[in-house]
Amino acid sequence: MLRELKTFVAVARYGTFAAAGLRVGLTQSAVSAQMRVLEQSLGVRLFDRSGRSAVLSAGGRHALPLAEQMLGLFAQMAVPTALEEWQGELKIGAIASVQTGLLPEALVRFRTRASQVELKLVPGVSLDLLGQVDAGELDLAVLIRPPFELPKELLQVELVREPFVLIAPPGMTGDDPLHLLREQPFVRYDRRSFGGRQVERFLREQRLTPREALELDELEAIVRMVECGLGVSLIPRAGLWCQRPQTLRVLELGELTFHRELVVILRRAQRQPALDWLLQCLAKPLSGETGL
């Protein structure tokens, strides 16, 4: 029956029998057959079948969290109780600035106790990584705090707050960030990203409509564009550019400062020793280790 429960969760998540079949390696007819068996066993109609979609019925909505809990408990039976015995794989999602920022030291510390765990790093933007965790494709992701409420199945752990600053080419004069934003071309942090949405909100609050020169999501690329004189930008103080000799001007925003918050997102049902240890390593870098 565990096989049917797994398929049921996939159908609920992806909306059609065909899409669920692609995820679990079954034909559409096989998925349909499994759902009939499950409904007969439970004596409950799980879906309101209309057209090509499979919408959860009232009974299906009641059964879904219980099915996910049962699958999670079954998975826990195979989890070693000692971290050192763990030999599985962890798929970690991370935005670009995290890959070059806090993640390397955290993974070095992780290896000191979980040397047999195979790590797979998946790059991406925050919204895409969040979706992959929700779909069970990633065990954990480090990303910018989503500006909306998460599903109850997901756990959010706060890591660090990074202040936004204005960066300008080295030869540009002027010390008023708002004046520079009004007068200079603007290299915009992509509005579709969580961090870019914060920049857009700040500009609206300050009633600023800068002259846009370019819009992109990679912080290192934004920094390079500003270094070359393309304009000014608002970005978080994070990434490799903070660790090298300054080749641009960095202006604090003072009382107008706003922050980007980095968080870890994982599914509540997936907690196990290796993930818990990784969370500790992310929250406490190698350089600050004093023992557990």
Buried (B, 14 or more C-beta within 10 A) or exposed (E): EEEBBBBBBBBBBBBBBBBBBBBBEBEBEBBBBBBEBBBEEBEBEBBEBEEEEBEBBEBBEEBBEEBBEBBBEEEEEEBEEEBEEBEBEBBBBBBBBBBBBBBEBBBEBBBEBBEEBEBEEBEBBBBBBBBBBBEBBBBBBBBBBBEEEBEEBBBBBEBBEBEBBBBBBEEBEEEEBEEBBBEBBBBBBBEEBBBBBBBBEBBEEBEEEBEEBBBBBBBBEBBBBBBEEBBBBBBBBBBBBBEEEEEBBEBEBEEEEBBBBBBBBBBEBBBBBBBEBBBBBBBBBBEEEEEE
